[in-house]
Amino acid sequence: MSTTRQPPPGELGPEPDGAGTAAATSDARIRSLALAGASGVVPLARDFTRQALYDWGWLPASTADRRAAAEDVLLVVSELVTNACLHAEGPEGLRVAHTAKVLRLEVTDRGTGQPAPRTPHRAGRPGGHGMFIVQRLCLDWGVVRAPGEAGKTVWAELAAPS
């Protein structure tokens, strides 16, 4: 987990050219999906994210590197949503946002637990790989809790394809 910073949910920070923060950017760069009470939330979240990647021009991928970047995003979404299903009373929502350099995924849930990669990681055993995968594929990730509110937001950031 990130020990370097804990930005609040929805905060991507300044654009590379200093144009402002995600809160000031157009809605086309931010997508939100309510997941509370939905069935089939993992494929629903993947499909939602895949459509955002198409809309933002990440897909169809023009190179193998861009295709791998898009697949990494979809894998991380699957792992974050699955983790919320298994360990946090189910996901409440998914938020996908991007700048020129970073794509940020946020999954909110009502759980009290603290996600962490299983240590030691045992590659040959089934289960327990989700947060290890997130840690390996992402530039950074962390958990944000709002004081006095139930649940948390687990966020992860991946590099935008070049």
Chimera marker file (.cmm) of the C-alpha trace (Angstrom):
<marker_set name="trace">
<marker id="1" x="0.000" y="0.000" z="0.000" r="1" g="1" b="0" radius="0.5"/>
<marker id="2" x="1.080" y="3.537" z="-0.563" r="1" g="1" b="0" radius="0.5"/>
<marker id="3" x="3.035" y="5.133" z="2.201" r="1" g="1" b="0" radius="0.5"/>
<marker id="4" x="3.873" y="8.217" z="0.189" r="1" g="1" b="0" radius="0.5"/>
<marker id="5" x="0.511" y="9.963" z="0.011" r="1" g="1" b="0" radius="0.5"/>
<marker id="6" x="-3.185" y="9.539" z="0.654" r="1" g="1" b="0" radius="0.5"/>
<marker id="7" x="-5.100" y="11.759" z="-1.773" r="1" g="1" b="0" radius="0.5"/>
<marker id="8" x="-8.810" y="11.968" z="-1.077" r="1" g="1" b="0" radius="0.5"/>
<marker id="9" x="-11.225" y="10.088" z="-3.330" r="1" g="1" b="0" radius="0.5"/>
<marker id="10" x="-11.733" y="11.905" z="-6.591" r="1" g="1" b="0" radius="0.5"/>
<marker id="11" x="-8.529" y="13.928" z="-6.411" r="1" g="1" b="0" radius="0.5"/>
<marker id="12" x="-6.162" y="13.248" z="-9.265" r="1" g="1" b="0" radius="0.5"/>
<marker id="13" x="-4.017" y="16.301" z="-8.610" r="1" g="1" b="0" radius="0.5"/>
<marker id="14" x="-2.916" y="18.887" z="-11.138" r="1" g="1" b="0" radius="0.5"/>
<marker id="15" x="-2.787" y="18.229" z="-14.828" r="1" g="1" b="0" radius="0.5"/>
<marker id="16" x="0.749" y="18.050" z="-16.243" r="1" g="1" b="0" radius="0.5"/>
<marker id="17" x="0.259" y="21.463" z="-17.859" r="1" g="1" b="0" radius="0.5"/>
<marker id="18" x="-1.145" y="22.977" z="-14.647" r="1" g="1" b="0" radius="0.5"/>
<marker id="19" x="-4.679" y="23.150" z="-16.063" r="1" g="1" b="0" radius="0.5"/>
<marker id="20" x="-6.310" y="22.261" z="-12.737" r="1" g="1" b="0" radius="0.5"/>
<marker id="21" x="-7.576" y="19.247" z="-10.828" r="1" g="1" b="0" radius="0.5"/>
<marker id="22" x="-9.917" y="16.425" z="-11.728" r="1" g="1" b="0" radius="0.5"/>
<marker id="23" x="-12.741" y="18.191" z="-9.925" r="1" g="1" b="0" radius="0.5"/>
<marker id="24" x="-12.434" y="21.026" z="-12.427" r="1" g="1" b="0" radius="0.5"/>
<marker id="25" x="-12.189" y="18.831" z="-15.515" r="1" g="1" b="0" radius="0.5"/>
<marker id="26" x="-14.987" y="17.841" z="-17.818" r="1" g="1" b="0" radius="0.5"/>
<marker id="27" x="-17.259" y="14.958" z="-16.870" r="1" g="1" b="0" radius="0.5"/>
<marker id="28" x="-15.973" y="13.079" z="-19.926" r="1" g="1" b="0" radius="0.5"/>
<marker id="29" x="-12.779" y="12.357" z="-17.949" r="1" g="1" b="0" radius="0.5"/>
<marker id="30" x="-14.640" y="10.954" z="-14.949" r="1" g="1" b="0" radius="0.5"/>
<marker id="31" x="-17.104" y="8.071" z="-14.929" r="1" g="1" b="0" radius="0.5"/>
<marker id="32" x="-19.062" y="6.752" z="-11.948" r="1" g="1" b="0" radius="0.5"/>
<marker id="33" x="-21.103" y="3.585" z="-11.596" r="1" g="1" b="0" radius="0.5"/>
<marker id="34" x="-23.361" y="2.661" z="-8.671" r="1" g="1" b="0" radius="0.5"/>
<marker id="35" x="-22.860" y="-0.968" z="-7.689" r="1" g="1" b="0" radius="0.5"/>
<marker id="36" x="-24.847" y="-1.260" z="-4.434" r="1" g="1" b="0" radius="0.5"/>
<marker id="37" x="-27.399" y="-4.033" z="-4.763" r="1" g="1" b="0" radius="0.5"/>
<marker id="38" x="-26.425" y="-4.892" z="-8.340" r="1" g="1" b="0" radius="0.5"/>
<marker id="39" x="-25.835" y="-8.472" z="-9.410" r="1" g="1" b="0" radius="0.5"/>
<marker id="40" x="-22.855" y="-9.561" z="-11.473" r="1" g="1" b="0" radius="0.5"/>
<marker id="41" x="-20.843" y="-6.579" z="-10.264" r="1" g="1" b="0" radius="0.5"/>
<marker id="42" x="-17.429" y="-7.763" z="-11.449" r="1" g="1" b="0" radius="0.5"/>
<marker id="43" x="-18.376" y="-8.136" z="-15.140" r="1" g="1" b="0" radius="0.5"/>
<marker id="44" x="-20.540" y="-5.017" z="-14.839" r="1" g="1" b="0" radius="0.5"/>
<marker id="45" x="-17.541" y="-3.028" z="-13.549" r="1" g="1" b="0" radius="0.5"/>
<marker id="46" x="-15.262" y="-4.436" z="-16.266" r="1" g="1" b="0" radius="0.5"/>
<marker id="47" x="-17.749" y="-3.621" z="-19.028" r="1" g="1" b="0" radius="0.5"/>
<marker id="48" x="-18.268" y="-0.113" z="-17.654" r="1" g="1" b="0" radius="0.5"/>
<marker id="49" x="-14.509" y="0.480" z="-17.511" r="1" g="1" b="0" radius="0.5"/>
<marker id="50" x="-13.965" y="-1.046" z="-20.949" r="1" g="1" b="0" radius="0.5"/>
<marker id="51" x="-16.522" y="1.359" z="-22.418" r="1" g="1" b="0" radius="0.5"/>
<marker id="52" x="-14.749" y="4.300" z="-20.772" r="1" g="1" b="0" radius="0.5"/>
<marker id="53" x="-11.451" y="3.121" z="-22.289" r="1" g="1" b="0" radius="0.5"/>
<marker id="54" x="-13.113" y="3.014" z="-25.729" r="1" g="1" b="0" radius="0.5"/>
<marker id="55" x="-14.605" y="6.468" z="-25.238" r="1" g="1" b="0" radius="0.5"/>
<marker id="56" x="-11.225" y="7.861" z="-24.156" r="1" g="1" b="0" radius="0.5"/>
<marker id="57" x="-9.383" y="6.300" z="-27.109" r="1" g="1" b="0" radius="0.5"/>
<marker id="58" x="-7.398" y="3.678" z="-25.167" r="1" g="1" b="0" radius="0.5"/>
<marker id="59" x="-9.243" y="0.966" z="-27.077" r="1" g="1" b="0" radius="0.5"/>
<marker id="60" x="-9.032" y="-0.387" z="-29.654" r="1" g="1" b="0" radius="0.5"/>
<marker id="61" x="-5.353" y="-0.453" z="-28.859" r="1" g="1" b="0" radius="0.5"/>
<marker id="62" x="-2.993" y="0.464" z="-31.669" r="1" g="1" b="0" radius="0.5"/>
<marker id="63" x="0.031" y="-1.338" z="-30.187" r="1" g="1" b="0" radius="0.5"/>
<marker id="64" x="0.747" y="-4.303" z="-27.964" r="1" g="1" b="0" radius="0.5"/>
<marker id="65" x="1.872" y="-1.964" z="-25.163" r="1" g="1" b="0" radius="0.5"/>
<marker id="66" x="-1.384" y="-0.005" z="-25.300" r="1" g="1" b="0" radius="0.5"/>
<marker id="67" x="-3.374" y="-3.256" z="-25.351" r="1" g="1" b="0" radius="0.5"/>
<marker id="68" x="-1.437" y="-4.487" z="-22.292" r="1" g="1" b="0" radius="0.5"/>
<marker id="69" x="-2.100" y="-1.169" z="-20.485" r="1" g="1" b="0" radius="0.5"/>
<marker id="70" x="-5.843" y="-1.487" z="-21.120" r="1" g="1" b="0" radius="0.5"/>
<marker id="71" x="-5.868" y="-5.123" z="-19.976" r="1" g="1" b="0" radius="0.5"/>
<marker id="72" x="-4.017" y="-4.120" z="-16.795" r="1" g="1" b="0" radius="0.5"/>
<marker id="73" x="-6.732" y="-1.554" z="-16.049" r="1" g="1" b="0" radius="0.5"/>
<marker id="74" x="-9.471" y="-4.154" z="-16.533" r="1" g="1" b="0" radius="0.5"/>
<marker id="75" x="-7.635" y="-6.662" z="-14.334" r="1" g="1" b="0" radius="0.5"/>
<marker id="76" x="-7.179" y="-4.129" z="-11.537" r="1" g="1" b="0" radius="0.5"/>
<marker id="77" x="-10.884" y="-3.179" z="-11.696" r="1" g="1" b="0" radius="0.5"/>
<marker id="78" x="-11.775" y="-6.864" z="-11.407" r="1" g="1" b="0" radius="0.5"/>
<marker id="79" x="-9.478" y="-7.357" z="-8.436" r="1" g="1" b="0" radius="0.5"/>
<marker id="80" x="-10.677" y="-4.264" z="-6.532" r="1" g="1" b="0" radius="0.5"/>
<marker id="81" x="-14.356" y="-5.089" z="-7.045" r="1" g="1" b="0" radius="0.5"/>
<marker id="82" x="-13.828" y="-8.770" z="-6.205" r="1" g="1" b="0" radius="0.5"/>
<marker id="83" x="-11.976" y="-7.792" z="-3.034" r="1" g="1" b="0" radius="0.5"/>
<marker id="84" x="-14.919" y="-5.585" z="-2.013" r="1" g="1" b="0" radius="0.5"/>
<marker id="85" x="-17.311" y="-8.504" z="-2.689" r="1" g="1" b="0" radius="0.5"/>
<marker id="86" x="-15.297" y="-11.014" z="-0.676" r="1" g="1" b="0" radius="0.5"/>
<marker id="87" x="-14.047" y="-8.904" z="2.215" r="1" g="1" b="0" radius="0.5"/>
<marker id="88" x="-16.052" y="-5.679" z="2.506" r="1" g="1" b="0" radius="0.5"/>
<marker id="89" x="-19.807" y="-6.321" z="2.339" r="1" g="1" b="0" radius="0.5"/>
<marker id="90" x="-19.837" y="-5.654" z="-1.406" r="1" g="1" b="0" radius="0.5"/>
<marker id="91" x="-18.933" y="-2.608" z="-3.470" r="1" g="1" b="0" radius="0.5"/>
<marker id="92" x="-21.029" y="0.547" z="-3.314" r="1" g="1" b="0" radius="0.5"/>
<marker id="93" x="-19.578" y="2.235" z="-6.379" r="1" g="1" b="0" radius="0.5"/>
<marker id="94" x="-16.825" y="2.495" z="-8.960" r="1" g="1" b="0" radius="0.5"/>
<marker id="95" x="-15.219" y="5.687" z="-10.176" r="1" g="1" b="0" radius="0.5"/>
<marker id="96" x="-12.853" y="5.816" z="-13.150" r="1" g="1" b="0" radius="0.5"/>
<marker id="97" x="-11.012" y="9.034" z="-13.969" r="1" g="1" b="0" radius="0.5"/>
<marker id="98" x="-7.998" y="10.016" z="-16.001" r="1" g="1" b="0" radius="0.5"/>
<marker id="99" x="-5.521" y="12.736" z="-16.758" r="1" g="1" b="0" radius="0.5"/>
<marker id="100" x="-2.964" y="12.733" z="-19.553" r="1" g="1" b="0" radius="0.5"/>
<marker id="101" x="-0.609" y="10.605" z="-17.446" r="1" g="1" b="0" radius="0.5"/>
<marker id="102" x="-2.675" y="8.632" z="-14.922" r="1" g="1" b="0" radius="0.5"/>
<marker id="103" x="-5.845" y="6.568" z="-14.787" r="1" g="1" b="0" radius="0.5"/>
<marker id="104" x="-7.367" y="6.338" z="-11.318" r="1" g="1" b="0" radius="0.5"/>
<marker id="105" x="-9.775" y="3.650" z="-10.163" r="1" g="1" b="0" radius="0.5"/>
<marker id="106" x="-11.780" y="4.008" z="-6.953" r="1" g="1" b="0" radius="0.5"/>
<marker id="107" x="-14.012" y="1.362" z="-5.412" r="1" g="1" b="0" radius="0.5"/>
<marker id="108" x="-16.105" y="2.370" z="-2.412" r="1" g="1" b="0" radius="0.5"/>
<marker id="109" x="-17.503" y="-0.134" z="0.056" r="1" g="1" b="0" radius="0.5"/>
<marker id="110" x="-18.984" y="-0.250" z="3.556" r="1" g="1" b="0" radius="0.5"/>
<marker id="111" x="-16.431" y="-2.664" z="4.997" r="1" g="1" b="0" radius="0.5"/>
<marker id="112" x="-14.208" y="-2.011" z="7.973" r="1" g="1" b="0" radius="0.5"/>
<marker id="113" x="-11.265" y="-4.159" z="6.919" r="1" g="1" b="0" radius="0.5"/>
<marker id="114" x="-7.949" y="-2.959" z="5.588" r="1" g="1" b="0" radius="0.5"/>
<marker id="115" x="-6.926" y="-4.484" z="2.237" r="1" g="1" b="0" radius="0.5"/>
<marker id="116" x="-3.342" y="-5.629" z="2.005" r="1" g="1" b="0" radius="0.5"/>
<marker id="117" x="-1.356" y="-8.016" z="-0.161" r="1" g="1" b="0" radius="0.5"/>
<marker id="118" x="-1.132" y="-11.428" z="1.476" r="1" g="1" b="0" radius="0.5"/>
<marker id="119" x="2.306" y="-11.954" z="2.968" r="1" g="1" b="0" radius="0.5"/>
<marker id="120" x="4.089" y="-14.072" z="2.155" r="1" g="1" b="0" radius="0.5"/>
<marker id="121" x="2.687" y="-14.260" z="-1.341" r="1" g="1" b="0" radius="0.5"/>
<marker id="122" x="2.453" y="-17.866" z="-2.518" r="1" g="1" b="0" radius="0.5"/>
<marker id="123" x="2.117" y="-17.887" z="-6.286" r="1" g="1" b="0" radius="0.5"/>
<marker id="124" x="1.199" y="-21.576" z="-6.539" r="1" g="1" b="0" radius="0.5"/>
<marker id="125" x="-1.789" y="-21.422" z="-4.198" r="1" g="1" b="0" radius="0.5"/>
<marker id="126" x="-5.341" y="-20.495" z="-5.203" r="1" g="1" b="0" radius="0.5"/>
<marker id="127" x="-6.781" y="-17.240" z="-3.884" r="1" g="1" b="0" radius="0.5"/>
<marker id="128" x="-5.189" y="-14.342" z="-2.088" r="1" g="1" b="0" radius="0.5"/>
<marker id="129" x="-3.583" y="-12.755" z="-5.146" r="1" g="1" b="0" radius="0.5"/>
<marker id="130" x="-5.863" y="-9.739" z="-5.674" r="1" g="1" b="0" radius="0.5"/>
<marker id="131" x="-4.065" y="-7.006" z="-3.762" r="1" g="1" b="0" radius="0.5"/>
<marker id="132" x="-0.683" y="-8.466" z="-4.729" r="1" g="1" b="0" radius="0.5"/>
<marker id="133" x="-1.714" y="-8.012" z="-8.386" r="1" g="1" b="0" radius="0.5"/>
<marker id="134" x="-2.909" y="-4.469" z="-7.677" r="1" g="1" b="0" radius="0.5"/>
<marker id="135" x="0.383" y="-3.647" z="-5.968" r="1" g="1" b="0" radius="0.5"/>
<marker id="136" x="2.419" y="-5.052" z="-8.864" r="1" g="1" b="0" radius="0.5"/>
<marker id="137" x="0.474" y="-3.391" z="-11.705" r="1" g="1" b="0" radius="0.5"/>
<marker id="138" x="-0.206" y="0.032" z="-10.229" r="1" g="1" b="0" radius="0.5"/>
<marker id="139" x="1.916" y="3.115" z="-9.801" r="1" g="1" b="0" radius="0.5"/>
<marker id="140" x="0.361" y="3.572" z="-6.380" r="1" g="1" b="0" radius="0.5"/>
<marker id="141" x="-2.678" y="2.518" z="-4.382" r="1" g="1" b="0" radius="0.5"/>
<marker id="142" x="-4.200" y="3.162" z="-1.003" r="1" g="1" b="0" radius="0.5"/>
<marker id="143" x="-7.235" y="3.414" z="1.208" r="1" g="1" b="0" radius="0.5"/>
<marker id="144" x="-9.149" y="6.533" z="2.213" r="1" g="1" b="0" radius="0.5"/>
<marker id="145" x="-11.687" y="6.628" z="5.021" r="1" g="1" b="0" radius="0.5"/>
<marker id="146" x="-14.001" y="9.555" z="5.640" r="1" g="1" b="0" radius="0.5"/>
<marker id="147" x="-14.040" y="10.455" z="9.356" r="1" g="1" b="0" radius="0.5"/>
<marker id="148" x="-17.279" y="9.434" z="11.012" r="1" g="1" b="0" radius="0.5"/>
<marker id="149" x="-18.540" y="7.485" z="7.994" r="1" g="1" b="0" radius="0.5"/>
<marker id="150" x="-18.779" y="3.742" z="7.471" r="1" g="1" b="0" radius="0.5"/>
<marker id="151" x="-16.689" y="2.105" z="4.788" r="1" g="1" b="0" radius="0.5"/>
<marker id="152" x="-13.769" y="3.235" z="2.706" r="1" g="1" b="0" radius="0.5"/>
<marker id="153" x="-12.514" y="3.945" z="-0.780" r="1" g="1" b="0" radius="0.5"/>
<marker id="154" x="-9.764" y="1.769" z="-2.186" r="1" g="1" b="0" radius="0.5"/>
<marker id="155" x="-7.984" y="3.592" z="-4.988" r="1" g="1" b="0" radius="0.5"/>
<marker id="156" x="-5.360" y="2.577" z="-7.495" r="1" g="1" b="0" radius="0.5"/>
<marker id="157" x="-3.496" y="4.526" z="-10.145" r="1" g="1" b="0" radius="0.5"/>
<marker id="158" x="-2.060" y="3.182" z="-13.376" r="1" g="1" b="0" radius="0.5"/>
<marker id="159" x="0.026" y="4.933" z="-16.003" r="1" g="1" b="0" radius="0.5"/>
<marker id="160" x="-1.862" y="6.125" z="-19.036" r="1" g="1" b="0" radius="0.5"/>
<marker id="161" x="-0.635" y="4.503" z="-22.241" r="1" g="1" b="0" radius="0.5"/>
<marker id="162" x="1.916" y="6.572" z="-24.121" r="1" g="1" b="0" radius="0.5"/>
<link id1="1" id2="2" r="1" g="1" b="0" radius="0.2"/>
<link id1="2" id2="3" r="1" g="1" b="0" radius="0.2"/>
<link id1="3" id2="4" r="1" g="1" b="0" radius="0.2"/>
<link id1="4" id2="5" r="1" g="1" b="0" radius="0.2"/>
<link id1="5" id2="6" r="1" g="1" b="0" radius="0.2"/>
<link id1="6" id2="7" r="1" g="1" b="0" radius="0.2"/>
<link id1="7" id2="8" r="1" g="1" b="0" radius="0.2"/>
<link id1="8" id2="9" r="1" g="1" b="0" radius="0.2"/>
<link id1="9" id2="10" r="1" g="1" b="0" radius="0.2"/>
<link id1="10" id2="11" r="1" g="1" b="0" radius="0.2"/>
<link id1="11" id2="12" r="1" g="1" b="0" radius="0.2"/>
<link id1="12" id2="13" r="1" g="1" b="0" radius="0.2"/>
<link id1="13" id2="14" r="1" g="1" b="0" radius="0.2"/>
<link id1="14" id2="15" r="1" g="1" b="0" radius="0.2"/>
<link id1="15" id2="16" r="1" g="1" b="0" radius="0.2"/>
<link id1="16" id2="17" r="1" g="1" b="0" radius="0.2"/>
<link id1="17" id2="18" r="1" g="1" b="0" radius="0.2"/>
<link id1="18" id2="19" r="1" g="1" b="0" radius="0.2"/>
<link id1="19" id2="20" r="1" g="1" b="0" radius="0.2"/>
<link id1="20" id2="21" r="1" g="1" b="0" radius="0.2"/>
<link id1="21" id2="22" r="1" g="1" b="0" radius="0.2"/>
<link id1="22" id2="23" r="1" g="1" b="0" radius="0.2"/>
<link id1="23" id2="24" r="1" g="1" b="0" radius="0.2"/>
<link id1="24" id2="25" r="1" g="1" b="0" radius="0.2"/>
<link id1="25" id2="26" r="1" g="1" b="0" radius="0.2"/>
<link id1="26" id2="27" r="1" g="1" b="0" radius="0.2"/>
<link id1="27" id2="28" r="1" g="1" b="0" radius="0.2"/>
<link id1="28" id2="29" r="1" g="1" b="0" radius="0.2"/>
<link id1="29" id2="30" r="1" g="1" b="0" radius="0.2"/>
<link id1="30" id2="31" r="1" g="1" b="0" radius="0.2"/>
<link id1="31" id2="32" r="1" g="1" b="0" radius="0.2"/>
<link id1="32" id2="33" r="1" g="1" b="0" radius="0.2"/>
<link id1="33" id2="34" r="1" g="1" b="0" radius="0.2"/>
<link id1="34" id2="35" r="1" g="1" b="0" radius="0.2"/>
<link id1="35" id2="36" r="1" g="1" b="0" radius="0.2"/>
<link id1="36" id2="37" r="1" g="1" b="0" radius="0.2"/>
<link id1="37" id2="38" r="1" g="1" b="0" radius="0.2"/>
<link id1="38" id2="39" r="1" g="1" b="0" radius="0.2"/>
<link id1="39" id2="40" r="1" g="1" b="0" radius="0.2"/>
<link id1="40" id2="41" r="1" g="1" b="0" radius="0.2"/>
<link id1="41" id2="42" r="1" g="1" b="0" radius="0.2"/>
<link id1="42" id2="43" r="1" g="1" b="0" radius="0.2"/>
<link id1="43" id2="44" r="1" g="1" b="0" radius="0.2"/>
<link id1="44" id2="45" r="1" g="1" b="0" radius="0.2"/>
<link id1="45" id2="46" r="1" g="1" b="0" radius="0.2"/>
<link id1="46" id2="47" r="1" g="1" b="0" radius="0.2"/>
<link id1="47" id2="48" r="1" g="1" b="0" radius="0.2"/>
<link id1="48" id2="49" r="1" g="1" b="0" radius="0.2"/>
<link id1="49" id2="50" r="1" g="1" b="0" radius="0.2"/>
<link id1="50" id2="51" r="1" g="1" b="0" radius="0.2"/>
<link id1="51" id2="52" r="1" g="1" b="0" radius="0.2"/>
<link id1="52" id2="53" r="1" g="1" b="0" radius="0.2"/>
<link id1="53" id2="54" r="1" g="1" b="0" radius="0.2"/>
<link id1="54" id2="55" r="1" g="1" b="0" radius="0.2"/>
<link id1="55" id2="56" r="1" g="1" b="0" radius="0.2"/>
<link id1="56" id2="57" r="1" g="1" b="0" radius="0.2"/>
<link id1="57" id2="58" r="1" g="1" b="0" radius="0.2"/>
<link id1="58" id2="59" r="1" g="1" b="0" radius="0.2"/>
<link id1="59" id2="60" r="1" g="1" b="0" radius="0.2"/>
<link id1="60" id2="61" r="1" g="1" b="0" radius="0.2"/>
<link id1="61" id2="62" r="1" g="1" b="0" radius="0.2"/>
<link id1="62" id2="63" r="1" g="1" b="0" radius="0.2"/>
<link id1="63" id2="64" r="1" g="1" b="0" radius="0.2"/>
<link id1="64" id2="65" r="1" g="1" b="0" radius="0.2"/>
<link id1="65" id2="66" r="1" g="1" b="0" radius="0.2"/>
<link id1="66" id2="67" r="1" g="1" b="0" radius="0.2"/>
<link id1="67" id2="68" r="1" g="1" b="0" radius="0.2"/>
<link id1="68" id2="69" r="1" g="1" b="0" radius="0.2"/>
<link id1="69" id2="70" r="1" g="1" b="0" radius="0.2"/>
<link id1="70" id2="71" r="1" g="1" b="0" radius="0.2"/>
<link id1="71" id2="72" r="1" g="1" b="0" radius="0.2"/>
<link id1="72" id2="73" r="1" g="1" b="0" radius="0.2"/>
<link id1="73" id2="74" r="1" g="1" b="0" radius="0.2"/>
<link id1="74" id2="75" r="1" g="1" b="0" radius="0.2"/>
<link id1="75" id2="76" r="1" g="1" b="0" radius="0.2"/>
<link id1="76" id2="77" r="1" g="1" b="0" radius="0.2"/>
<link id1="77" id2="78" r="1" g="1" b="0" radius="0.2"/>
<link id1="78" id2="79" r="1" g="1" b="0" radius="0.2"/>
<link id1="79" id2="80" r="1" g="1" b="0" radius="0.2"/>
<link id1="80" id2="81" r="1" g="1" b="0" radius="0.2"/>
<link id1="81" id2="82" r="1" g="1" b="0" radius="0.2"/>
<link id1="82" id2="83" r="1" g="1" b="0" radius="0.2"/>
<link id1="83" id2="84" r="1" g="1" b="0" radius="0.2"/>
<link id1="84" id2="85" r="1" g="1" b="0" radius="0.2"/>
<link id1="85" id2="86" r="1" g="1" b="0" radius="0.2"/>
<link id1="86" id2="87" r="1" g="1" b="0" radius="0.2"/>
<link id1="87" id2="88" r="1" g="1" b="0" radius="0.2"/>
<link id1="88" id2="89" r="1" g="1" b="0" radius="0.2"/>
<link id1="89" id2="90" r="1" g="1" b="0" radius="0.2"/>
<link id1="90" id2="91" r="1" g="1" b="0" radius="0.2"/>
<link id1="91" id2="92" r="1" g="1" b="0" radius="0.2"/>
<link id1="92" id2="93" r="1" g="1" b="0" radius="0.2"/>
<link id1="93" id2="94" r="1" g="1" b="0" radius="0.2"/>
<link id1="94" id2="95" r="1" g="1" b="0" radius="0.2"/>
<link id1="95" id2="96" r="1" g="1" b="0" radius="0.2"/>
<link id1="96" id2="97" r="1" g="1" b="0" radius="0.2"/>
<link id1="97" id2="98" r="1" g="1" b="0" radius="0.2"/>
<link id1="98" id2="99" r="1" g="1" b="0" radius="0.2"/>
<link id1="99" id2="100" r="1" g="1" b="0" radius="0.2"/>
<link id1="100" id2="101" r="1" g="1" b="0" radius="0.2"/>
<link id1="101" id2="102" r="1" g="1" b="0" radius="0.2"/>
<link id1="102" id2="103" r="1" g="1" b="0" radius="0.2"/>
<link id1="103" id2="104" r="1" g="1" b="0" radius="0.2"/>
<link id1="104" id2="105" r="1" g="1" b="0" radius="0.2"/>
<link id1="105" id2="106" r="1" g="1" b="0" radius="0.2"/>
<link id1="106" id2="107" r="1" g="1" b="0" radius="0.2"/>
<link id1="107" id2="108" r="1" g="1" b="0" radius="0.2"/>
<link id1="108" id2="109" r="1" g="1" b="0" radius="0.2"/>
<link id1="109" id2="110" r="1" g="1" b="0" radius="0.2"/>
<link id1="110" id2="111" r="1" g="1" b="0" radius="0.2"/>
<link id1="111" id2="112" r="1" g="1" b="0" radius="0.2"/>
<link id1="112" id2="113" r="1" g="1" b="0" radius="0.2"/>
<link id1="113" id2="114" r="1" g="1" b="0" radius="0.2"/>
<link id1="114" id2="115" r="1" g="1" b="0" radius="0.2"/>
<link id1="115" id2="116" r="1" g="1" b="0" radius="0.2"/>
<link id1="116" id2="117" r="1" g="1" b="0" radius="0.2"/>
<link id1="117" id2="118" r="1" g="1" b="0" radius="0.2"/>
<link id1="118" id2="119" r="1" g="1" b="0" radius="0.2"/>
<link id1="119" id2="120" r="1" g="1" b="0" radius="0.2"/>
<link id1="120" id2="121" r="1" g="1" b="0" radius="0.2"/>
<link id1="121" id2="122" r="1" g="1" b="0" radius="0.2"/>
<link id1="122" id2="123" r="1" g="1" b="0" radius="0.2"/>
<link id1="123" id2="124" r="1" g="1" b="0" radius="0.2"/>
<link id1="124" id2="125" r="1" g="1" b="0" radius="0.2"/>
<link id1="125" id2="126" r="1" g="1" b="0" radius="0.2"/>
<link id1="126" id2="127" r="1" g="1" b="0" radius="0.2"/>
<link id1="127" id2="128" r="1" g="1" b="0" radius="0.2"/>
<link id1="128" id2="129" r="1" g="1" b="0" radius="0.2"/>
<link id1="129" id2="130" r="1" g="1" b="0" radius="0.2"/>
<link id1="130" id2="131" r="1" g="1" b="0" radius="0.2"/>
<link id1="131" id2="132" r="1" g="1" b="0" radius="0.2"/>
<link id1="132" id2="133" r="1" g="1" b="0" radius="0.2"/>
<link id1="133" id2="134" r="1" g="1" b="0" radius="0.2"/>
<link id1="134" id2="135" r="1" g="1" b="0" radius="0.2"/>
<link id1="135" id2="136" r="1" g="1" b="0" radius="0.2"/>
<link id1="136" id2="137" r="1" g="1" b="0" radius="0.2"/>
<link id1="137" id2="138" r="1" g="1" b="0" radius="0.2"/>
<link id1="138" id2="139" r="1" g="1" b="0" radius="0.2"/>
<link id1="139" id2="140" r="1" g="1" b="0" radius="0.2"/>
<link id1="140" id2="141" r="1" g="1" b="0" radius="0.2"/>
<link id1="141" id2="142" r="1" g="1" b="0" radius="0.2"/>
<link id1="142" id2="143" r="1" g="1" b="0" radius="0.2"/>
<link id1="143" id2="144" r="1" g="1" b="0" radius="0.2"/>
<link id1="144" id2="145" r="1" g="1" b="0" radius="0.2"/>
<link id1="145" id2="146" r="1" g="1" b="0" radius="0.2"/>
<link id1="146" id2="147" r="1" g="1" b="0" radius="0.2"/>
<link id1="147" id2="148" r="1" g="1" b="0" radius="0.2"/>
<link id1="148" id2="149" r="1" g="1" b="0" radius="0.2"/>
<link id1="149" id2="150" r="1" g="1" b="0" radius="0.2"/>
<link id1="150" id2="151" r="1" g="1" b="0" radius="0.2"/>
<link id1="151" id2="152" r="1" g="1" b="0" radius="0.2"/>
<link id1="152" id2="153" r="1" g="1" b="0" radius="0.2"/>
<link id1="153" id2="154" r="1" g="1" b="0" radius="0.2"/>
<link id1="154" id2="155" r="1" g="1" b="0" radius="0.2"/>
<link id1="155" id2="156" r="1" g="1" b="0" radius="0.2"/>
<link id1="156" id2="157" r="1" g="1" b="0" radius="0.2"/>
<link id1="157" id2="158" r="1" g="1" b="0" radius="0.2"/>
<link id1="158" id2="159" r="1" g="1" b="0" radius="0.2"/>
<link id1="159" id2="160" r="1" g="1" b="0" radius="0.2"/>
<link id1="160" id2="161" r="1" g="1" b="0" radius="0.2"/>
<link id1="161" id2="162" r="1" g="1" b="0" radius="0.2"/>
</marker_set>
